[in-house]
Amino acid sequence: MVFIVFAPRLNGWLLGMGASPAVAEELVQEAFLRLVRHAGRLNDDTRVGA
């Protein structure tokens, strides 16, 4: 669910910062992979949105 909500926003932000579409897609994927890998470290009240 988090990916569906935040991926387009993150991708748009990266594109606005000048990333190419391919680089933006790769960075979005990496960000969410790291989120999943480290989800156990997050507090229960952690908000992943800005």
C-alpha beads as a LAMMPS data file, in Angstrom:
LAMMPS data file: protein, C-alpha beads

50 atoms
49 bonds

1 atom types
1 bond types

-500.0 500.0 xlo xhi
-500.0 500.0 ylo yhi
-500.0 500.0 zlo zhi

Masses

1 110.0

Atoms # bond

1 1 1 0.000 0.000 0.000
2 1 1 2.786 2.422 0.880
3 1 1 4.432 1.842 -2.494
4 1 1 1.217 2.537 -4.417
5 1 1 0.651 5.801 -2.561
6 1 1 4.175 7.217 -2.431
7 1 1 5.948 5.842 -5.519
8 1 1 4.351 8.268 -8.003
9 1 1 5.025 11.212 -5.692
10 1 1 8.654 10.222 -5.169
11 1 1 9.112 9.559 -8.870
12 1 1 7.666 12.972 -9.745
13 1 1 9.905 14.684 -7.219
14 1 1 12.987 12.953 -8.615
15 1 1 12.028 13.920 -12.153
16 1 1 11.553 17.514 -10.982
17 1 1 15.035 17.420 -9.484
18 1 1 16.435 16.541 -12.900
19 1 1 16.724 12.759 -12.790
20 1 1 16.118 10.919 -16.027
21 1 1 13.032 8.661 -16.032
22 1 1 15.217 5.538 -15.853
23 1 1 17.260 6.867 -12.928
24 1 1 14.125 8.054 -11.109
25 1 1 12.540 4.611 -11.457
26 1 1 15.696 2.916 -10.168
27 1 1 15.896 5.251 -7.163
28 1 1 12.229 4.705 -6.296
29 1 1 12.739 0.947 -6.385
30 1 1 15.858 1.187 -4.226
31 1 1 14.118 3.422 -1.684
32 1 1 11.251 0.984 -1.232
33 1 1 13.537 -2.038 -1.083
34 1 1 15.419 -0.350 1.752
35 1 1 12.163 0.516 3.479
36 1 1 11.076 -3.132 3.361
37 1 1 14.474 -4.410 4.505
38 1 1 14.571 -2.077 7.492
39 1 1 10.870 -1.960 8.380
40 1 1 11.570 -3.826 11.614
41 1 1 13.655 -0.896 12.862
42 1 1 10.789 1.582 12.564
43 1 1 8.750 2.615 15.571
44 1 1 5.049 1.779 15.448
45 1 1 4.161 5.468 15.099
46 1 1 6.689 6.189 12.299
47 1 1 5.242 8.052 9.324
48 1 1 6.946 7.295 6.028
49 1 1 5.499 10.326 4.262
50 1 1 7.119 13.717 4.351

Bonds

1 1 1 2
2 1 2 3
3 1 3 4
4 1 4 5
5 1 5 6
6 1 6 7
7 1 7 8
8 1 8 9
9 1 9 10
10 1 10 11
11 1 11 12
12 1 12 13
13 1 13 14
14 1 14 15
15 1 15 16
16 1 16 17
17 1 17 18
18 1 18 19
19 1 19 20
20 1 20 21
21 1 21 22
22 1 22 23
23 1 23 24
24 1 24 25
25 1 25 26
26 1 26 27
27 1 27 28
28 1 28 29
29 1 29 30
30 1 30 31
31 1 31 32
32 1 32 33
33 1 33 34
34 1 34 35
35 1 35 36
36 1 36 37
37 1 37 38
38 1 38 39
39 1 39 40
40 1 40 41
41 1 41 42
42 1 42 43
43 1 43 44
44 1 44 45
45 1 45 46
46 1 46 47
47 1 47 48
48 1 48 49
49 1 49 50
